[in-house]
Amino acid sequence: MLGFTSKEKTKYSEGIPEGADDLTPPQHIAIIMDGNGRWATKRGLPRIAGHKRGLNSVRKVTREAKALGVKYLTLFAFSTENWLRPREEVHGLMDLFRFYMRRECKTLVAEGVRIKFIGDPSEMPEDIQKLMIEAEELTSDGEVMTLVVALNYGSRAEIVRAAARLSERVAAGEISSEDVTEEAISAELTTSGIPDPDLILRTSGEQRLSNFLLWQAAYTEFLFVDKHWPDFDQTSLQQAIIAYNNRDRRFGAVKEASA
């Protein structure tokens, strides 16, 4: 199970150990939902079948994260690079986004979940852009958890846009160059107002960020799971949190030795 320490491997392979009810969830979990296509190909199915099956995992993990007390759950749904995939697969993904937003919003409202989209919506089909706006408005009162969906998202492009906006403000005399701080850049990102992720996990065994939350992940813990996204469920999320709870987060500092 790539990405785990030896101690974490033992806990993960044994499943949910005693005391799992005492899990301390991170405030913000971000997930790169990888392996839908490979899951389908392995079974002789078209790739879109894996994406459809992956929606079940989205539902399960969203509900489990909320039940465990996670405040922010970010899902990497579609990257700026995913437009390069076969036309049929891209069209299928767009149809799945439509299906999810039309069907799930009322459930999210009932469960107190607010949805927020990050990325560049301008390149999405117009009807999907409208559904995104409607979903954010419909769920805006949700206070239990925020579900952040990264749609047409690319972290480098996000940082470039933030830098360009700050440059324009400096040129216009609104701010000085000394005002271009880490906080100022963070405020210009599409994740403004959302805390940085405590844990980023990626399914399917790949060990890379793929242009996801590069700025925000400066001190994030990473977990790489050898399981395709359609096979990731509530227990998988609990196991990931157990692994996270065994990490020693120091944020660049050194803990004082106990006397």
N, C-alpha and C positions, 0 to 999 in steps of 0.2 A: 504494500500500500504506500505508494510514493508520497513523500512529503511528511511522513510521520517519524517522530523519534522512536527509539526502540520501546520506550515506556508506553508511548501512545499506541504503537502497533499492538501491544498486548491488550490494552484496554479496548481498542477498536475491534480486534478479532474476536474478543470474548463477548461482544455485544454490549447491551446496557448492564453495567455492574450494579450491585446494591448501592443505594444511596443516590440513584439517578434523579430522585425527586428533589435533591438539593443542588441541582445544576444552577450555576450562575451564568445566565445568558449574556453575551456581549450586547452592547446597546445597538450596534449596527453590524449586520452580516451582509456581505455582498457575494453573489454567486455567479460564476461563469458557467452557464448551463451547457456543457460540452458533451458531445457523443450521441446526439439524437440520430444523425445520419448513419453512424457506424452501428448503432443498436439495430436500426432497420436493415441495413445491408447484411449484417450477420444472420438475419432471419429470412433473407431472400425477399425483403419487402422494399418498396420505393422509399427513398430518403424522407419524403414528406410524412410517411407513416410514423417515423420516429419522432418527428416534431409534434404530430398529433398526440402520440403517447406521452411526450414530454409535458403536455398541458396538464396531465393528471398529476405529475410531480410538482408542477407549479401550484396547483390547488392544495395538495397535501402539505407541501413545505410552507406555504403561506399561512395556512391554518395552524400548523404546529409551531411556527415561529411566533405567531401571535399568542398562542396558548402558553408558551414558555416565557413570555415577557420581553421578547425582542422588540425594540422600538422602531427600528428601521431595517427593512429588508430590501436590498437592491438586486435586481435580476438583469443580467446582460442579455437582452432579447434579440437585438439586431445591431450589428456594427456597421460603420461606414464602409467597411471592406466587404460586407456580405452581399452587396449589390453585384459582386463579381461571380457569384454562384450561378448555376444554370438558371435560365429564365423561368423554367417550370417550377423549380424549387422556390425561387423568390416570390412568384405569384402565389404559390401555396402558402408561404409564410404570411403574406399580406392577408390572405383569406382567414388564416388562423388568428391574426391580430384582430380582425373585424369580429370574428366569432367570440373571442375572449372578452373584448370590451363590451359587446352587446349583451352577453350572457352573464358576466360576472359582476358587473357594477352594482346591481341591486344587492347581491350577496355581500360585497365589500361594505356597502352602506350599513347593512344590518349588523355586520360584525365590527363596526367602528373603525374600519381601515380606510385611510386616505391614500389615494393614488397620485403619484407625481411622476411626470415623464422628464427625462434628461436626454440631451442630444440635440440634433438639428432636425426639427419637424418639417422644415420647408421642402425637403426632398421626398417626403412621404406622399402617397396619393391623397388628394384633397378630402375624400370622404373619411380617411383614417385620421387626418389632421383634425377634422370636425369631431370625430369620436373621441380623440384624445382630450380636446377641450371640454367636451361634455362630461367625460369621465372625471376629470379633475374637479369640475364644478360640482358634479353630483356627489362626490365623496369628500368634499372639502371640509366637512364638519367632523370627519373621523379623527378620534383622539387616542385610540388604542394602539395603533401601529401605522406607520407610513410605508406603503409599498412603492418603491422607486423602480420604475421600468426604464432601462437604458435602451432607447429606440433610435436607430440611425445615430449611434453614439460612437465617437472616436476621441480619445483623450488628447492626442496631440492637437487635433483641430480645435478642441475646446480651449486648450491653453493658448493657441495662436489667436483665437478670437478675443480672449480675455486681454492678451498683451496688446492687441490692436486697439481695443476700446480704451485702455489706459493711455496708450500713446496719443490717441485722439484727444483725450481730456487734458493731457499735458500740453499738447500743441495749442489747444484752445485756451490755455491759461486757467482752466478750472482747478487743476492740481499741479504740484511741482513734481519733479522727478524723485524727490525724497519721499513723496507720498506713495510711491510704488513699492509697497511692502508685501510680505507674504499674505497678510490679511486682506490687502487691497486686491491682490490677484484672486484669492479664494472667493471674495465677494462677487467677482465677475464671472465665475464658473457657473455652469448650469446646476451644480450641486450646492449653490449658495444657500445657507440656512440648514443644510444637512450635515451632521457630524461626520468626520472621516470614518471610514469603516474600521472596526476593530479586527474583523476577520474577513479575509477573502478566500473562498474555497472554489476550486475548479474540479469538475468531475471529468471522468474519462481518462485520467492518468497523465494528461499533458501538463507540462510545468512551465507555463509562461502566462503573462498578463494579457497579451493580444490587444494592446492599446486601450486597456480598461483602467480607469481611475488612477492614472500614473501619478498625478500630483497628490491626490487624496491618500494614496497608499504608502506615504513616506514611512510611517511607523505601524503599518498594518501587519498582523500575523497572517501567514499563508498556509493553506492546507490543500494538498493535491490528492484526490481520491480516485482509486482505480475502480470506478463504477460509472457506467454511462448514465446520463441524466435521467432517462426514463426509468431506471432502476433505483433512483435516489428517492427515499421516502422519509417519513417521520423519524423512524429509528436512525436512519443515516444522519439526519440533522442533529439528533440528540448525541450521537457518537462524535460528531464533529465538534460539538460544544464541549463534550468531555475532554477532547484533545486540546481545545483552546484553553480550558480551565487549568490544564497542566503546563501551560506556557508561562514563562517568567518575563513579563513585559517591563522593560526598564527605560525605554524611550531614550537610549543613549547614555543614561546615568548608570552608576554602580551603587547597588544597595550596600548600606553599611553592614559590616559583620556584626552579628549579635554578640553581646558582651559575654 
